[in-house]
Amino acid sequence: MSQTFEPQTEYKKLHPSSPLFILVDAIIKIIFPLVITYFLGGTSYLKEGWVIGIIAFLASIGTVAQYWFYHYWLEPDRIVIKSGIIFKSLRQVPYERIQNINIKNTILHQLFKVATVQIESASGSKPEAVIRVISLTQVKELQNAIKQKTKDISVTKDVTSDHLDSNQHASLPLYQITKADITRYGCIHWQALVPLAAVFGFAMQTDSMRERMTNFILSMVFYIRNYTALEGKLLNGIILVILLLIAAWLVSMVIAHLKLHGFTLTKNEHKLHAEMGLLTRITADIPIKRIQLIRIRESFMHRLFKRQTLTMETAGGVTQQTGIVMRWLVPLAKPEDISPLINKIEAKINLADMNWQNLSVKAWRRLFKKTSALNLCIIAILCLSWTTQAAWLLLTVPLWYGYARTWARHAAYAFDDHMIAYRSGVLFRNTSIVKINKIQTIRLLESPFDRRNHHGSLVVDTAGSNIALHHISIPYLEKDQLLKLHNQLTHQVSQSTFVW
Amino acid sequence: MKIFERRALAPEYRQLLRLLTWLWTGLITIPVFILTYFAIDLVWYSALVITFCTWLLLALLLKAYVMAWYKKYQYALSKEGLIINKGVFWQQLIIIPRNRVQHTDITTGPLERRYNLAKLVVHTAGTRDASVTLNGLPEKTAADLRKELIISIQDDSV
């Protein structure tokens, strides 16, 4: 191999406890699902226990080999990672291309004084590198190397007044979650319902499991009857559901506390540093200029507790399934605290002074027509294929009307020289904010219905955006309003430079 | 920096589209013949007539749509960037600012080569518009556009 395949500085190995962590990961990803299917008897070909034994054995050999062949070294401008047993790979990631560094630290990690480090660049849906695991001193070294490099760049690139005064409030926490807010977060998000629903959905897969599930639920109902001394399956069933929900609610709060314990967001010159977790500690470093989109979320539950959530999107497309993610800027805060916080992160974004403009006055009528048409279709299909009783659903027409009215009243957009923002939603209200220099393309859309009403919509695309979530896509705009907005945006975007 | 006003796709692309319309609808009529001749057991000539009529009808409908699509399809290069305007019923106007172009590809298929056409794919860092394709360009225009869009990339300092 050529010279470049050899380290220019001394190379570093993983921590000796590393195979253990790789194995744990493999168990969670491969062996655990296998064991579950084995016990549930879902698939017959796994009836023999030794199949799992062999897989486990191969996995443990694999982990040791992986550990043996994994090296990395820090060059002045990049990190180089060499890995692979049969298919060798050499990966070079320049420090300035690194989007985020996320560090995970579970109890097991703490026992060995190590951490899992994930390096994310802007490309792909997988992290650029997951170093599993290195000692805490090595982590510090890595962080320092990256910090040093990015500092050099920021100093040479822009010596602004902004840079000078940011030193004064360096590493002062921007936001710290309170215990009460974590509890509220648990109440709002009901995270325990997700695994519950998953178990339920899984149990409905085969007939035998469905039967077992029904029997289990029935026995629970009878069990409850012993305590309540009430007759009637329905009544006891309702009590069971209520009990389950209370349990899920309590568990949700516990999960929230485990996950968000001590969430702190710190601004350190041009970087954000977030930390959270009780048993599993996750640390994330995000350069502020890498933030592509900021989103304020507010569900009806949020409104009940008078709180809002602030999340962000960075250019890397890593999801919960492919790696460690940090999407929060603020898990929960009072609505009046949100805009000062955004302002502190991005000095040029000032939501408080924004001039929000409504969509077309006809917007509610068009939305009402659209939802009516859709709902009528659904009701018609239900009536024809199931029961004519479905026609009773027509009584919900006032709800559709109310929905359209509320939606149109709340939906609005705002823009100035530095950003564009759009808010919408009824039960789940979202506000998306994108800086002008993060806009990639601008799209105007016009459906046949738009043409009739002289309307149009405007969609803005950013890097690393999640297609399923709220983004800047403003419908029902009057034509002249739309064209004005479009011309201005196009001009501004072409004037500004996109930096990853 | 080169600029040009809105222009239509190459006239050769219209011919290509017409050819493709006949070809594709022709393929679709095969199951129609199978259905009428083998499944419903019609006499061979009535089966053929039905198939032919379906073909004609489908092809004319599709041709009308494709021609409308071709007529609506316009592109331009402004000071700001590449502009594409397309769509028959649902119309859209996309702007790819010059300084947001990451890289460009030119691809040509065998049929396109016969007509001296090329397809330009413009890649951005975005998500939904990660790549925007511009079909049916004359080869020279595609090369020019590509050159123009690449020059502007070198202007900006990332």
Interface residues (C-beta under 8 A of the other chain):
Chain A: A122 A315 G317 I439 Q440 T441 I442 R443 L444 L445 E446 S447 P448 R451 V459 D461 T462 A463 G464 S465 I467 H486 T490 H491 V493 S494 S496 T497 F498 V499 W500
Chain B: K79 E80 G81 G87 F89 W90 Q91 Q92 L93 I94 I95 I96 P97 R98 N99 R100 T124 A125 G126 T127 R128 D129 V132 D156 S157 V158
